[in-house]
């Protein structure tokens, strides 16, 4: 009888482990040339806010340049009114809080950026801000086993929290995303 219980427990644990198995790797870029290698996963929407004629979309992808692993961020704002500028500078950070209560800090890897303002149709404005944040090697194991709880982005002049959801159905592109499991699903795709 104890062997049977042990086998049942083992099968339940293995089944639970497969519920959080890595998704197949899909890349938006996969380049290898004389300068080095670059891989980036497809974008995942982490946060979306559509309210009062304004839209804010926060996308990320995981990337590897040679042996350096990064979180690439793209923030898109749309409005017919005024759009505030968010900027990244040398003090910018992304702080990840995991459901395990662990905290992982990703430093900004670049120079000051304030995005690009693009005029759209019907007097609308679009502002696109992109940046790269380094993922420390010592954080890989924790990121691959615990879902995200929320992300705090320290911009040049302010700090904004973005709560995570297990499933996000986008109002703008009608796709379904799994922001909480971003690292569980895709970090193996770019890990050295």
N, C-alpha and C positions, 0 to 999 in steps of 0.2 A: 504493500500500500504506500509506503513512503516514497518508493521509486516512482510510482504513478503520479503522486502529488508533485514531486520534483520535476517530472517531465511536463506536466500541465503548467506549472509555474514558469518553467523555462520557455515553453512555447508562447505563453502570454507575454513575457518580457520581449522575446524576439519579435512578436507581432507588433508590440507597441513601438519598438525601435524602427520598424519599417514604416510606420505611420509618418515618421519625420525623415524619411530617406531623401537623399539629394535628388533634385529634379535633373533631367537631362540638360547638359550644357548647350546653350544657344548663344552664339556670339554675334554682336553687331559689327565687330572688327576682329580680325585675326591676321596680323601682318608679321612676316619674318623677312628681313632684308639685311643688307650689309651694315645698317646702323643698329640693328638689334631686333627685339621682338616686342609686339604689342598685342594684347588680347583684351577685349571688353565684352562683358555679358550684355544682353539686351536690357533696356531700361525697365525699371520697376517703379510704378508710382507709389510713393510712400504717403503722400498727403495731398488732399484736394479740398479746396474751399470755393464754392460757387455761391455768391450772395450779393444781392443788390447791384447787379450789373458788373460785378467784379469777379474775376477768376484767379485763383492761385493754384498752380500745380507744382509739386515737388517730386522730381524723378531722380533716381540714382541707378548707377550700374557699378559693377565691380570690375576693376581693370588691373592688368599687370604689364608693366614696362620693364623688360628684362627680368630682374628678380624683385622689383618693387611693386607691392600690392597696394592699391588705392581704392577709395570710394569716390566715384565721380558724381558730382551733384549738378543737376540742372533745375533751376527754379524759373518758372514762367508765370508772369503776371499779365493779365489782360483787363482793360477797363476803358470806358469812354471818358472817364474823368482822370484826375491826377493819380499818378502811380509813384509811390515813394521808392527811392533807390535803396536797395540793400547792397552792401559791399562786403567783400572779403579782404582782409589784410593779414599781416604777419601774426596778429594776435588771435585770429579767427580759429575756432575749434568746433568740432562736432562731438558732442558727448552722447554716448549711447547708454541707455539704461536697459538692462536685460531683465527678463522676468525672474531670473535667479537672483536679482538685486545687485549683480555685479555692474560696475561702471567701466566703460572703455572710452578713452579720449583719443580722438583722431585729430592731429594737427594739420593745419592748412599747408599745402605744398605749392606755394606760388607767390606772386607779387600782388599788389593791390588791384582788385577788380571790382567794378561797379556795374557790370552788365552792359547790355546794349539796348537802347530804346529804338523800337521799330514802329513806324506809323502803319496802322492797319486800315481796313475799310471803314466807312461811316464814322470818321473821326475817332476811331478806337486807337489805343496805344497798347503796345506789347513791350514788356521788358524781360530780357532773358539774361540770367546770371548763371555762369558755370564755374565750377571750381573742383580741385582735386585735394583729397585729404588722405594722408598716409595711414595705413592700417598696421599697427605694430605686430610683429611676429608672435610675441608672447600672448596676444589676445586671440589668435586663431582658434585654439581649442575651445575656449569659452564661447566665442561667437557661433561656432558650429554646433553647439549643443543647447543653447538657450535662446528662445525667441526674444525679439525686441519688445520693450514696453513703451518707451518713447525716445524721441531724439531731441536734443537741445542744440540749436545752432547759435553760436556766438558770432554774429556779424561784426563789422567794424564799429558800429555805434549802438547796437542793441542785441539782445538775446531773445530768441523765440523758441518755444516748445512746440513740437509736433507729436501729438499722441498717435500711437500705432493701432491698427486694427488687424485682426486675423485675416479678414477679407475686405477688400475695397472695390466696389463696383463704381467705376468712374462715370461721372455725369458727362464729361467732355468727350472721351474716346470710346465709351461703352464697354471697355475691357474690364476683366476681373483680375485684381492683383492680390498677392499675399504678402503685405509689407512686414508683418511680424517675423516671418520665416526667411527673409532675404538672405541672411548669412548661412543659415542651415541649408537652404536650397542651392546656393550658388558660390559660396566661398571656395569650395573644392575646384571649381572651374578655373580659378586664377591663382590658387595657392602654389608657391614654388615647390 
